[in-house]
Amino acid sequence: MQFTPIFLIVIPILSSLVIYLVKNKSVNYIALFTQALLTILAIAYYLRFQIPNGIDAPLIPIGGWETTVGISLRADSLSMSFVFLTIFSWWMILIYIFDRKKFDYNLLF
């Protein structure tokens, strides 16, 4: 559960590469699976670290640097609200455009 912010970044990148590189119409269903997985991960992460005045999530340093110098991920209330807004937006885009998969194997690319 600690590395969920990293998963929220890496999973869409890897799934979009698979969708783009595999030239098949049925591979577009990976987008729906990925979006559902991201929704479940974000909700579980929010519920795990939720406190009355926001989120008390651990700070994740990336690259072995100290947190003051390097890149670090911390899920506060503002960043989690943007994560949920992004997830909602992509659900709406997928629902609206998914009928197009019949004609275009590179959906959304």
C-alpha positions as CSV (number, residue, x, y, z in Angstrom):
1,M,0.0,0.0,0.0
2,Q,3.0,2.3,0.5
3,F,4.0,2.3,-3.2
4,T,0.5,3.0,-4.5
5,P,1.4,6.5,-5.7
6,I,4.1,4.9,-7.9
7,F,1.7,2.4,-9.2
8,L,-0.7,5.2,-10.1
9,I,2.0,6.7,-12.2
10,V,3.5,3.6,-13.8
11,I,0.4,1.5,-14.6
12,P,-1.2,3.9,-17.1
13,I,2.2,4.4,-18.9
14,L,2.8,0.6,-19.3
15,S,-0.8,-0.1,-20.3
16,S,-0.8,2.7,-22.9
17,L,2.4,1.3,-24.4
18,V,0.9,-2.2,-24.7
19,I,-2.3,-0.7,-26.3
20,Y,-0.2,1.3,-28.8
21,L,2.3,-1.4,-29.7
22,V,-0.1,-4.4,-30.0
23,K,-2.1,-3.9,-33.2
24,N,-5.3,-5.6,-32.2
25,K,-8.9,-4.3,-31.7
26,S,-9.5,-6.4,-28.6
27,V,-6.5,-5.1,-26.7
28,N,-8.4,-1.8,-26.2
29,Y,-10.2,-3.5,-23.3
30,I,-6.9,-3.2,-21.3
31,A,-7.8,0.5,-21.1
32,L,-11.0,-0.3,-19.2
33,F,-9.2,-2.8,-16.9
34,T,-6.5,-0.3,-16.2
35,Q,-8.9,2.4,-15.4
36,A,-10.9,0.2,-13.1
37,L,-7.6,-0.9,-11.4
38,L,-6.6,2.8,-10.9
39,T,-10.0,3.6,-9.4
40,I,-9.7,0.8,-6.9
41,L,-6.1,1.6,-6.0
42,A,-6.9,5.3,-5.5
43,I,-10.0,4.6,-3.4
44,A,-8.1,2.0,-1.3
45,Y,-5.2,4.4,-0.8
46,Y,-7.4,7.2,0.2
47,L,-9.4,5.1,2.7
48,R,-6.2,3.6,4.2
49,F,-4.6,6.9,5.0
50,Q,-7.6,9.1,5.6
51,I,-7.8,11.2,8.8
52,P,-10.4,13.7,9.8
53,N,-8.5,16.7,8.5
54,G,-7.1,15.2,5.3
55,I,-4.7,12.4,4.6
56,D,-1.7,11.2,6.6
57,A,0.2,9.3,3.9
58,P,3.8,8.4,4.1
59,L,6.4,10.3,2.1
60,I,8.0,8.2,-0.6
61,P,11.5,9.4,-1.7
62,I,12.5,8.3,-5.3
63,G,16.0,7.6,-6.3
64,G,17.7,7.2,-3.0
65,W,18.0,11.0,-2.3
66,E,17.0,12.7,0.8
67,T,13.5,14.1,0.9
68,T,14.6,17.7,1.0
69,V,16.8,17.4,-2.2
70,G,15.3,14.7,-4.4
71,I,11.9,13.8,-5.8
72,S,9.4,12.6,-3.2
73,L,5.8,11.7,-3.5
74,R,3.3,12.6,-0.9
75,A,-0.4,12.2,-1.2
76,D,-2.1,15.1,0.5
77,S,-5.7,16.2,0.2
78,L,-5.1,18.4,-2.8
79,S,-3.1,15.9,-4.8
80,M,-5.6,13.1,-4.1
81,S,-8.5,15.4,-5.3
82,F,-6.6,15.9,-8.5
83,V,-6.0,12.1,-8.8
84,F,-9.8,11.5,-8.4
85,L,-10.6,14.3,-10.9
86,T,-8.3,12.7,-13.4
87,I,-9.8,9.3,-12.9
88,F,-13.3,10.6,-13.3
89,S,-12.3,12.5,-16.5
90,W,-10.7,9.4,-18.0
91,W,-13.8,7.4,-17.2
92,M,-16.0,9.9,-19.0
93,I,-13.6,9.9,-22.0
94,L,-13.5,6.1,-22.2
95,I,-17.3,5.8,-21.9
96,Y,-17.9,8.5,-24.6
97,I,-15.3,7.2,-27.1
98,F,-15.2,3.5,-26.5
99,D,-17.7,2.8,-29.4
100,R,-15.0,4.0,-31.7
101,K,-12.9,0.8,-31.0
102,K,-14.8,-1.0,-33.7
103,F,-13.1,1.2,-36.4
104,D,-9.8,2.1,-34.9
105,Y,-7.4,-0.3,-33.1
106,N,-5.3,2.6,-31.8
107,L,-8.0,4.0,-29.6
108,L,-7.1,7.4,-28.1
109,F,-3.7,7.5,-30.0
